[in-house]
Amino acid sequence: MGIGGGIALLVIGAILAFGVSDNLAAVDLTVIGYICMGAGVLTLVLALVLNRQRAHTSHREVVERYDGRTPPAPPAA
């Protein structure tokens, strides 16, 4: 979902929690808004943690040299 999805959930949740004053018999939109906002915060935190882990990886390149020698024969099948 990522950072964009977390922000979208926060915005939708805030609109439902603070901006809508509709009264439905079986649905409480304020609670649904708070749930969406909580899910958005959780999504943002997880996305930032995972992106930080991805940024701190290291890669190693191995270069084999054969100075003046013949390269080894490929292994027999």
N, C-alpha and C positions, 0 to 999 in steps of 0.2 A: 504494500500500500504506500509506504514511504511518507516523506515529509508533506507532500501535497495532499495526500489523503487525510493525514492528521489535522492539517489546517482546515480542510473542508469539513471534517467532523466537528471541529471546534466551532466553526461559523454556523453550521446547521444547528448544532446544539444550543448555541447562544440565542439564535433566532427563536427556536422553539421554547427555550426556558424564559427568555425575557421579553420577546416581542409579540408572541401570540397569546391572545386572551380568549381563545375559543373554549367553550365548555362542551365537551363530548361526554356522553353518559358512561362509556366503558373505558375511555382512554384519558390519561392525565398527561397532557403535552409538556408540562413543566418537568415532570420526572423523566420523560423520554429525552428532553433537552439536556438534563443533567447527565443522563447515561451517555448520550452522544458526546458531550464535552469530556467526560471521563475517558471514554474510548479514544477520543482525539488526543488527549494529553498522553495517554499510554502509547499510542502509535507514534507520536512525536519523539518521546523519550527512547523508545526502542529503535526508531530509525536513526536517531543521532548516535546512539551507542554502536549500532552496527556499522554505520559509516565511519565512525572513529576507529573501530577495529580494522576496517578494510584499509584505512589510510596508513596504518602503522605496520604494514607488512614489509618484509625485505625479500629480495630475490637475488639468487646467486647464479652467475654464469660460469660454466666450466669450459675452458678452452684447452684442448689437447694439442700439443706440438710434437712434431717428429722432425727434429733438427738433423738433417743429413742422413737419416735412416730411412729405410723403406717402411711404409706403414704395415701394421700387422695384417695378416690374412684374415678374411672374414670367417666366422665359425662355420663349420660344415653342418649341413642340415640333416 
